[in-house]
């Protein structure tokens, strides 16, 4: 999370890859996550 926040502060477009079971948790931090890629499993 700190890496994403720092990247956003430096002007980068941020992307988070997360499992579908954790999506709701990360959506709370949408002020510094620009794009979400949601997968069922990381083996996809």
LOLOLUM-762316 format. One record per residue (C-alpha): x, y, z. Coordinates in steps of 0.5 Angstrom, whole numbers, padded with zeros to 4 digits, always signed. Last residue first. Layout:
BEGIN
XYZ
...
END
This chain:
BEGIN
-0009-0034-0028
-0005-0037-0023
-0006-0031-0018
-0013-0034-0017
-0020-0031-0018
-0017-0025-0021
-0019-0017-0020
-0015-0012-0024
-0016-0005-0021
-0014+0001-0023
-0013+0008-0021
-0011+0007-0014
-0009+0013-0009
-0016+0015-0007
-0019+0009-0008
-0016+0006-0002
-0023+0003+0001
-0023-0001-0006
-0017-0005-0003
-0022-0008+0002
-0027-0010-0002
-0023-0013-0007
-0020-0018-0003
-0024-0024-0004
-0023-0022-0012
-0016-0023-0011
-0012-0017-0013
-0008-0014-0018
-0007-0006-0016
-0005-0001-0022
-0003+0006-0020
-0002+0012-0026
+0005+0015-0023
+0005+0022-0021
+0010+0022-0015
+0004+0022-0010
+0001+0016-0014
+0008+0012-0013
+0008+0014-0006
+0001+0011-0005
+0002+0005-0009
+0009+0004-0005
+0006+0005+0002
+0000+0000+0000
END
